[in-house]
């Protein structure tokens, strides 16, 4: 249950014992992990480093487009992708442990926002930390935001970390006219 093991310190400030840090191994995720590490040190909390592997979508080919990828080859590719992700999780967790942080990895397969929320619930996490990709405009509308969905649906607090180099661009802002 979220909040289990949470201590309160005056004025409603919480202490965290389990922090889920979601990663897709991007620069944004690395930045979020830095925040997770700082919080884990401050509260002597455990980091659960979570990666959600999205299943490969089956692709249908018509005879006009050529031979499609066999199911066996797709399964092999998906397995190699998961093994690579697990190796990267293990590498990061080893670094965290060497620095004195209690940490472990968790690899899930599915829709990222659903699996992040499910993992937080099943692990009894007190906090979820994740990066944002800063999508705006049409790409945000079409692709949505994992971070936004996690914030809306999570049963525990969520800390989203935006990369400092990313500038917000309003969808209605126009590009400056080309200089002649």
N, C-alpha and C positions, 0 to 999 in steps of 0.2 A: 504494500500500500504506500503510495507517495506520502512523504512526510514522516514516515516511520524513522525514528532516530533523529528527527529534527529537533534541535534545541532552540529556544528563543532567548535572545539577549535584548533586554530593554528595548523599547520603541518598536517591537515587532521584527527586529532584525533576525534572520534565520541563520542557522548553522547547517551546513550540508554534509552528509556522510557518504552519499553516492551521487556522482555526477556523470551523466551520459554525455559524451562528446561525440557527435556524429561527424563522420569524415567521408569525403569522396576523394581524398588525397589531393585536392586542389589547393591553390595558394590561399583561398578563402578559408578552407577547412584548417589549414595550418595556423592561420591567425586565430581562429576560434579555439584551437587546441592550446595556444598560448594563454588565453583567458582561463580555460579549464584547468591548466596546470597551476596558475596563480591561485585560483579558488581552492584547488585540492590541497595546496601547501598551507594556505591560510586556515583552512578548516580541518586539516588532517583527513581529507575525504578520499575515497576511492574513485578513480576514473575508470569508467567502462567505455572503452573506445569502440564505437559502433560503425560498421560499414554496411550499407545495404546494397547488395548487388541486384540490379534490375535484370530480370530474365530476358533473354533474347526473344524478340517477337518473331513468330514464325512468318516467313516471307513466302509468298506464293508467286511463282513465275509462270508466265504463259510460254508456250513453245516458241513464240516469236522473240522472246527475250533471252532464250537460251536455257541451259540446264540450271535448275535451282540447286541450292545447297542441300545436301542430304541431311536427314535428321541426325544421323550419327555424327556427322561433321559438326553440326550445330551444337550437339550435346558436348562434344569434345572441346569446342571453342569456349562454351559456357563454363565447363569444368576448369579449363586453363585460366580463365578470367578469375574464377573464385579462388584458385590456388595462389595466383599472383596477389590478389587482394589480401588473402590470409597471411602471406609472407610479409607484405607491407605492414599489416596490423601488428604482427609479431615483432617486427623491427622497431616500430614506434613504442610498443608496450615495453620492450626490453630497455629502450632508452629512458622511458619514464621510471621504470623500476630502478635502474642504475642511479637515477637522480634522487631516489628516496621516496617516490610516489607509489602508493599502492595502486596497481593498474592491471586490467585484464582486457581481452578483446572479445568482441561479439560480432559475428558475421551472419547477416540475415539475407534472405532472398525475397524480393517482392517490391511493392510500391514504397519508395523511401519514406514518405510522411507517415504512412500507416505503420511501417515497421519501427520507425523511431518512437512513435507513440506507444505501440505495443511493448517494445523493449523497456521503455521507461516504466510502464505499468508493471510488467512482470518482474523487473529487477528492483522495484521499489525505489526508483530514483527520486532524489529531492530536487534535481535541476537538470535541464537539458541545455547544452551549449552547442550551437551550430552556426556556421557561416552563412552569409547570404551571397548570392551571385550578382545582385544588383541589376537584374533584368528590369527593363522598363518598356513602356509602349506596347506594341503589338506582341513582342515575344513574351512579355509578362502575361498578357491576356490569354495567349494561346497555350503557353507552357505552364503558366501558374508558378507558384513559388512554394517549394517544399517548406521553407522557413515560415512562410505565412500560414500555411495549413497546420504546421506543428503548433505555432503560437495559438491559433484558433481552437485547436482540439485537445491539446495536452492537458493532463490532469495535474501537472506540476509547473512551477515557473520555468520559463524559457528565456535564455539569453541569446540573442542573435548578434553576431559580430559582422559588421560590414568592413570590407577591406578599405583602409584609409585612402588609398589611391584612386578609388572609384568615385566619380562625381555623379551626383543625381542629375539625370536629364529628364525633364518633364516631357511627356509624350507630345505635347502641343508646341514645344519649343521648335523653332525652325533652325536649320543649319544656316550659318552665316553665308551670305551670297559670295560667290567666287569673285575674287578681285581681278580686275581686267588689266 
